[in-house]
């Protein structure tokens, strides 16, 4: 599994979400294999792969499922959420340019992964506008 899954993930060209987790109280033999798979999956650098790994503290093999299911759902549906302050700060504000491309790509992924064609939200427009204004302000300060 720790060899075949990363190989397959590297070959898939369509958008794919992959989530896995373990816990400090998980079965030791399984932990080792899960962490090996995690190391291999993290090495895959593809924009179509949305990979997330959680290592829960204080959970057992059986109780980690109670944490894993909601985290996996949050990962999958994160693309549906409007642009948050966190997304703006970490992903958009750090871009030197291409804000409109970022927004367009966000809605393309939404359409491809969830099969939802939704109009762009006003708040998402405002986030991109704020990025433009911030860039313009920085450029003006440099000149």
N, C-alpha and C positions, 0 to 999 in steps of 0.2 A: 504494500500500500504506500509506504513512504517513498518508493521509487516510481511506481506506476502513476500515481495521481499527479505529482508534479510534471511528469513527462506529458501526460494528457492535457493538463492545464496550459502548458507551454504551446501545444499544438492548436488549441481551440482559438478560432479567429473571431467568434461572436462574443458579445458581452456576456460575462459569466460572473456569478457571485459565489464565493466559496468561504465557508465559515467553519472553524473548528475550535475546540477548547479542551482544556484539561484542568485539573485542580491539584493542589498539593496533597490532597487525600485520595487522589485517583490511584488506580492499580499501577504499581511502579513499572511493570513491563509495558503497559499501554502508554504511560507517560513518556517513556523513552522513544517509542515509535512515533507518537504524536508530535513530540518536539523535533524529531528528525524530519518529519514531513513539513513541519512549520519552517524549519531552516531552508529546505529545498523550495518551498512555495514562496518564501520571501525573496528568494534570488531571482524569481521570474519577474521581469520588468516589461509588462505589457499594459497598455492603457485599457484594454478590454477585460482585464482581470481585476475584479474587486475582491481582494482577499483580506480576511480579518482573523486574528487569533487572540483568544483570551486564556489567561492562566489565572484561575480563581484561587484566592487564598481562603483557607478555612472551609473548603467544600470537600465533599467526598465524591466518589465515582457516581453515586446516585443523585446527590443534591446539585451537582454542577449543571445538570439538565435544566433545573429551575432558573438558573442564571443565563444559560446558553440560548434558550429559545427566544426570549425577548431581545437579547443582544443581536442575534442573527436577523430577527425581523427589523430591528432598528437599522442594521447595516443595509439590508435589502431596500427598505423604504426611505432611506436617507435621501435618495435622489428625488423623491416626491416632495420633500419639505421645501418651503421657501428658503431663500438665502438667509441664513442666520448671521448674527454678529460674528460668531466663531468662523463660519465659512468665509465671510467677507475678509476678516482679519488674516486668516491663515492661507487662503487660496487666491482670493481676488486682489487684495491690496498688495500682495507680494509680486504680482505680475508686472512686468515693465510695460506691457501693452496687451492687446488681444482680449479686452474685456467683453466685447460683443461676441467674439468667438467662444469665450467661456460660457456665456449665457445661452448661446445657440446650442452648444454641445450639451449643456445641462438638459435642455428640453428635448434634444435628439435622443439622449440616453433614456429619458423618461418615456419617450414614445417607443423606443426599441425594447426596453426591458419590461415595462408594464403595459405596453400597448395602449397608452393614453396620449391622445393628442389634445393638449390643453393650451389655452392662450397664455401668454406670458403674464405673470402676476405683476401688478403695479409695484409692489414692494421689491421685486427682483429688478425691475427697470430702475427704481430709485437707487438700489445698491450699485448697479453699473454706472449710473450717473454720478454717484458719490465717488466711485473709483476714478472716473474721468476728471472730476473737479479736484480731487486730491492730487492727481498727476499734474494737472495744469498749475495748481498752486506750487507744487515742488519745482516745476520748470521755471515758473516766474521768480521764485526765490533764488534759483541758481543764476538767473540772468541778472 
